[in-house]
């Protein structure tokens, strides 16, 4: 079976608001107030918890990797407690997932979010059962851009690693697909969407309505 594997943050769902809120809980605990803003820092949020902490500390003029290490568990706990307050699925995402299944593709998720948090979020959004596989940052000993998580997501979705397409929103996703020797489709509607064309993926996706036909064309 051919498979289509999705990144989660910034690809299937806009999670930036809840991620930034968790990071700001850390900065408030430091006595710095809300350092990060959705208007300017949504793209940073989708690079992960440590990236948000580093970015905020740099903005404060206090870069310190020891502080990042100390507050990362605090951030994960804050995020876990309010994981779906602002998060929304992108328009047409689940309709595209359903249509891909109807066309015979296996569908799964490969994310660098810890698996337990990814699973909790998908349950809260009511879409966990729509995916045949879920590989998180800690499911395997390695994470993206290592190609093995993508290959394992494809295998668990009923396919093989060499017959899949990765849908993502970042250079990490692009590098993962390249390392696996498979096509990448990068979305243009996320916070970093304007930067995706410069990565020269196999295709760009402007709206999920276009995805099923785009996948068919890639395989042809």
C-alpha positions, 0 to 999 in steps of 0.5 A: 500500500502507498502511504501519505504521512503528515507532520502535525504542528503547522501542517495538520493543525495550527498549534502555535497559540497553545505552544506559545502560551506554555512557553510564556508560562515559563517566562512568567515563572522567571519573572519576565512576563509574556515574552513571546507573541503570536503575531511575531513568534508563531513560526518559532513555536512550531520549531518546538519547546526548546526553540521557543525557550532559546528564542525568548531568552535571546530576546531578554538578552539572557541566552543560557542553555542550562535555563532551557534544560531546566524549564523544558519539563516545566513547559511540557507540563504547562502545555499538557494542561492546556493543549487544545485551548487555541489549537485548530485543524487547518481547513479541509485537513480531515476531509483530505485525509478521508478522501486519501483513505477512500482512494486507497492510501494509508494515512499516518502521522510523523511528528517531533512532538512527544508521542503522548502529547501528540496522542492527547491532542489528537484525541482532544481534536477527535481525529486520532482514529482517522490515522493508521499510525502515529510516530512521535519524537520519542517513539523511536531512539531517533527523530526527524530529520532521521528518516527512520520515524517516517519509514516506521510511520509508513510501515505502521500505516500499512505501507513500506518506507519507500512508497510514501509521501511526507506532508510537512511545513519545515526544512526538517520535514523536507530533509526527512523526506530527502533522507528517506528518498521519497517526495515531500509536499510542503504547505504554504498556509502555516506560519512559515509558508512563505519560506517553503518555495525556497526549499524546492520540495516536490510540490507546494500545497496551498489548501487541503482541498488540492491534496488528494489529486496532488498525491495522485499526480505525484505517483503517476 
